[in-house]
Amino acid sequence: SLVKEVAKKTDDVAGDGTTTATVLAQALVREGLRNVAAGANPLGLKRGIEKAVEKITETLLKSAKEVETKDQIAATAGISAGDQTIGDLIAEAMDKVGNEGVITVEESNTFGLQLELT
């Protein structure tokens, strides 16, 4: 479905924000259907949405900031996780595996947080 596709694309590109993307996609579909039912041209509506997506993407890319240092990664990951300790651990993992490395977060049967490299 469109909503799943939007969520997947957002997760692929940003790694976060899938809930927001899903809510926005649902609103677009709902309002789009309402407008078409009221007589709007579906192709015109589609073109309008595509133009809006281009403009929003352009605006977001202009305001985006590179996250490069270990401290920046820790701060960003801490905000995303809602826990600075987890953010610090993610930054440590990123430091070890590099930008192209893969980090897998798994639930453990033990208490606490640990970083394991394989």
Residue, then its C-alpha position, 0 to 999 in steps of 0.5 A: s500500500l502507499v502508506k507502507e511504501v512511504a514508511k519504508k522509504t522514510d525508514d530507508v532514507a532517514g532511519d526514523g520518522t516512519t510514524t510521521a510519514t504514515v500519518l502524513a500519507q494517510a492524511l494525503v490519501r484521505e483528503g485526496l479521495r475527499n477532493v476527487a469525490a467533490g469533483a477535483n481532477p485526480l491527475g491535477l491533484k497528483r501533479g500538485i502533490e508531486k510539486a509539493v513533495e519536490k518543494i518540501t524535499e528541497t527545503l528540508l535538504k537546505s536545512a539539513k545538517e551533516v552529522e559527522t563527529k562522534d559527539q554529534i552522532a551521540a547527541t542525535a542518537g540520544i534524542s532518537a532513542g530518548d536516552q543519552t546512554i543509548g546515544d553514547l553507545i550508538a556513537e561508540a558502535m558507529d566509531k567502531v564500524g564506520n559509516e558503511g558498517v551495520i549496527t544491529v540492536e537486539e533485546s537481551n536476556t541480561f540487564g543493562l546495555q552492552l556493545e558487542l562487535t562480531 
